[in-house]
Amino acid sequence: MEVELRNPRRIMEFDGPMAVTALLTRLSLNRESVLVIRDGTLVPGDAMLADGDHVEIRSVISGGSQ
């Protein structure tokens, strides 16, 4: 699977199948601090990712109004 990370932008390759939580562990990322998107759709932590998937990992950004 192709995994695209942001900040800084980079692309990594991993063999599937692999659970989202396992991927994030391998990348040393906290599940609560990122969004995992497969082929344009947000996926839960227990989802399985397969070879051929394009996965994007984005940092969660929160903000508020003043």
Secondary structure as UniProt FT lines:
FT   STRAND          2..5
FT   TURN            6..9
FT   STRAND          10..13
FT   STRAND          18..19
FT   HELIX           20..26
FT   TURN            27..28
FT   HELIX           31..33
FT   STRAND          34..38
FT   TURN            39..40
FT   STRAND          41..42
FT   TURN            45..46
FT   STRAND          48..49
FT   TURN            51..52
FT   STRAND          54..59
//
